[in-house]
Structures are given as structure tokens and as C-alpha cells.
């Protein structure tokens, strides 16, 4: 929130936040740990709540695919779709709940979404 105030003093009236729904957890990560990225969204929502009401323009969800151009790809999109769905629904609903989990399970046709372990 202090950084947002610094940007406002420099003339930026609106800001975007950028969070991640996949990647950035290990250079050779092949599966996405949803809970890690869900917590990232929830923390950004807290920052948004503590920020001045008129400053946040939006949140861009990023999906990291590699650590540099010489590294192999990690966490390809197909394995990260459940994480993307959870993160989008958490942002849309202003948090995460059992209702959000059920909604994602229904949207993806998954009977049991695993948040704190790797999806099988």
C-alpha cells in the first residue's frame, strides 16, 4: 500500500496489480500447486482492500512458463487450468470459500479439486 501511495505522488492515478496463477515456484516444476497461487490472489485482494478505493484499475493474472530463455518450459497451461480457474473465481468473488470450490469443480467437471496437494 505504501508503494501505491508513492506511485500516486509521482502522478500515477491508477495502477494494475499482477499476480500469478502458475509458475514461479521452481525452474523444473511440472505440476501446479493451486494453494500457493490461491494465497497469492488472496493477498492481492487484501492489498486492494487497504488501498484507496479509486486507485486499482485491475489485476492481471500472469502464468510464468520459464525462468529464462535458455531454460526448459515448466508448468504448461493444460496442467495449470484448474489453478487458473480457482484464481479467477477467487478474484471474481472477492475471496475463496467452499462455494467457490464447488463452482470451479462444476465448471471443470472435476469431482474433487485438490488445493494443497498436486492434482492427479
N, C-alpha and C positions, 0 to 999 in steps of 0.2 A: 504494500500500500504506500509506503514511503517513496518507492521508486515511481509509482504513478504520479504522486504529487510533484516529484522532480520533473517528470515529463510535462506536466501541466504548466509548471513555471517556465519551461522552455518553449511554450507555445502550442503544445500538442493537446487539443481539446478532447480528442477521442483516442482510445487505444484498443488494440486487439490483444488477447491472451493467446498463447499457443501451448497446447498440451499434446500428449502422445497417447495413441491407442495401441501402439505396438513398437517394438524395437527399443533401443537404448538401454537394454538390460544385460547385454553380453554380445560380443562380436561373433560368437558362434552359436547363438541361441536359435533353436529351430522351432520351438513352440512358444506361444504367448501366455504369460501368466496374467490372467484377467484382473485379479485382485490388485496387482501392482499398479496397473493403468487406471483402474477404477478409483483407487485412492488419489491418484494424480488429478482426476477430474473433480473429485470432492474437495480437494484442497484449493483448486482454482475457483470453485464455487464459493468457498469461504472468503477468498481474496475479493471476489466480485461483491459479496455482501458487505464487506468492510470498506469498499471503495465508494467514492461519490457516485450517486445514482446516475448521473448523466455522462460518465466518462467511458464506460465499457461499450464498445461497438459490437464486439462478438468474440467468440472463442474458435480458433482454428485447430482442428484435430490433425496432428501430424502422425505419419506412420514411417518410422525410421527403418531403412532397409539394409544399410551397411554403415560401417564406421569410417571408411574412406574408399576411394575409387579402386584401390588395389585389393580390398577385402572381398570375401565371398558374400553373397546375399544372405540375410538372416530373416527369420520370421516372415515368410512370404504371405501375401494377402489372404489366400484361402484359409490358412490356419488362424489368422487374426480376425476373421469376420465376426466370431462371437464377441471378442473384445471390443471391436468397433461398435457392434450393436448395443452392448452394455453401456459403453461410454456415451454414445449418443442419447440413449434413453435416460441415463442419469443426468446429463446436462439438460435435456428437454424437460424433465420432471423436477429439476432442482435438487436432486439427491437420489439415493438408492434405497429401495425397500423391497419387501417380498413381492409387492405388486409389480414393481419394475422388473424383477427377475422373472416372474410369471409371464409378463408381456414379451420379454425377449425370448423366452423358451417357446412361446406360441408363435412368434414371428419367424423364428428359425426352425421350428419343428423339432426341437430338442427336448426330450423329457426331463433331463436333469442337468442344468447348467452348473458347471463346477467353477467357482470363483477363485478359491485359494489353492487349487491343485491344477496341474496341466490337464487340459481337455483330452479325452481319449477318443 
